[in-house]
Amino acid sequence: MYYDAIDLLKGMISRPSFSREEGETADFLKQSWEKAGYKVNRKGNNLWLIAPGFDLDKPTLLLNSHIDTVKPASGWTKDPFNPEETEDERLYGLGSNDAGASVVSLYEAFRVLSGKEQPYNLIFLASCEEEVSGKNGLESALADLPPIAFAVVGEPTGMQPAVAEKGLMVLDCVSTGKAGHAARNEGINAITLAMKDIEWFNTYQFPEKSDFLGPVKMSVTIIHAGTQHNVVPDRCEFTVDIRTNEFYPNEKLFELIKSQVGCEIKARSFRLNSTRTDLQHPFVRRAVMMGKEPFGSPTLSDQALMHFPSVKIGPGNSARSHAADEYIGLMEIREAIDMYIKLLDQLTIDN
């Protein structure tokens, strides 16, 4: 299994798989898994396998990770599309850590787990467009799957279980004033109006704080205003990046913010909510019994699109993601396959 996983990951690395451009990698994986004897379901560039003996009376467990990558960061000293295995047992290449290692490790675990009867139905889904939260990715594939009782999401967490994940809401804000000549006492400066709201975004603390995720975090990240030095600007546009916790669904948070600021606000999306799985969930309890430590993840994944319990856990380190000279340790893959099997074999979950 280990050597098969490494070979499969090398094949993925050698094929560019940027978000919304994953076709070549999806073709490669489909052919590889069909050669291994599986019926591969495909929708766009999403691929999934269903274990034999599907029974509607059983709960369905989903194994999921993504095949898309970001574009290479500046500073690579190696070819990001040439999988390079080094003497210190590292495999370099774009997507090796985020999240190719999770894809191949979950696939190998699926092969073992589906080889014997489990108290759940098992589906393995390799999805696309995760890096851009695209609507043709996991969200599209879920529409064709049976109801899911629980999901394991493969992302680089050092095989520690992320039981909570911050959500994301991006606001585009506009403060409107009145143009005037800067030399005379006329006009209403939109920048001055915006500064009051920006100060609120920078300082306000929502009262509900999460034990795993902390408070809601709001950051003003972009600002545009003015046309020339001698004209009082009548419009100031700014963008706010908001990382939410489980106490504030995006739509609720939007209404709370709207009641506090004077500018016009528009949310780009309400889709990417925070998630939280109970510590008493059977998967989490088994992970804790095996010495794993639950934590809250500040980074976004496809968990945000799952309206059912899920835990993010996978080989690798989040700090390597999107960085130059990305790599995965070969032993991390070996250990991940083994750990996934131990965590999931004969696990009892509610329907």
Summary of the structure (lengths in Angstrom):
residues: 351
radius of gyration: 23.1
end to end distance: 30.2
largest distance: 81.6
contacts: 1214
relative contact order: 0.20
helix: 30%
strand: 25%
